[in-house]
Amino acid sequence: MYFEGDPLIRHDSILNTIPDAAARDRLVARLDLAASVPLDTLAYRWDIVLRGTRATVFENKL
């Protein structure tokens, strides 16, 4: 899992082994300001999809 806004995501050697840009994008957790607590906690949303065309990529099933 990766976090939105991380400037090093594009340099990650594991993530770059996934040829499908949409699949790589699904591995990035999105900042959820509605669930964050100001000056205390940042919250991120990351949904795992187990089956179908939008399934989350797992390292043993590329």
C-alpha positions as CSV (number, residue, x, y, z in Angstrom):
1,M,0.0,0.0,0.0
2,Y,1.2,3.5,-0.8
3,F,0.0,6.9,0.4
4,E,-1.3,9.7,-1.8
5,G,1.1,12.6,-1.9
6,D,4.3,10.5,-1.3
7,P,6.8,12.0,-3.7
8,L,8.8,8.7,-3.9
9,I,5.9,6.5,-5.2
10,R,7.1,7.0,-8.8
11,H,10.5,5.6,-7.9
12,D,9.3,2.5,-6.2
13,S,10.8,-0.6,-7.9
14,I,8.0,-3.0,-6.8
15,L,5.2,-0.7,-7.9
16,N,6.9,-0.1,-11.2
17,T,6.8,-3.9,-12.0
18,I,3.0,-3.5,-12.5
19,P,2.4,-2.6,-16.2
20,D,-1.2,-1.4,-15.8
21,A,-1.3,2.2,-14.6
22,A,-4.9,1.8,-13.3
23,A,-3.8,-1.2,-11.3
24,R,-0.9,0.8,-9.8
25,D,-3.3,3.6,-9.0
26,R,-5.6,1.2,-7.0
27,L,-2.6,0.5,-4.7
28,V,-2.5,4.1,-3.5
29,A,-4.5,5.0,-0.4
30,R,-6.3,8.3,-0.8
31,L,-6.3,11.1,1.8
32,D,-9.6,11.2,3.6
33,L,-9.9,14.7,5.2
34,A,-13.4,13.9,6.5
35,A,-12.0,11.2,8.7
36,S,-8.9,13.1,9.7
37,V,-8.5,15.0,13.0
38,P,-7.0,18.4,12.5
39,L,-3.5,18.8,14.1
40,D,-3.6,15.2,15.3
41,T,-4.3,12.5,12.7
42,L,-4.4,12.0,8.9
43,A,-6.8,9.4,7.6
44,Y,-6.5,7.5,4.4
45,R,-9.0,5.3,2.5
46,W,-7.9,2.2,0.8
47,D,-10.4,-0.3,-0.5
48,I,-9.5,-3.8,-1.4
49,V,-11.4,-5.4,-4.3
50,L,-11.0,-9.2,-4.3
51,R,-12.5,-10.1,-7.7
52,G,-13.4,-8.6,-11.1
53,T,-11.8,-6.2,-13.5
54,R,-11.0,-3.7,-10.7
55,A,-9.5,-6.3,-8.4
56,T,-6.6,-5.1,-6.2
57,V,-3.2,-6.4,-7.6
58,F,-1.5,-8.9,-5.3
59,E,2.2,-9.7,-5.7
60,N,1.5,-13.4,-6.3
61,K,-1.1,-12.7,-9.1
62,L,0.0,-10.1,-11.5
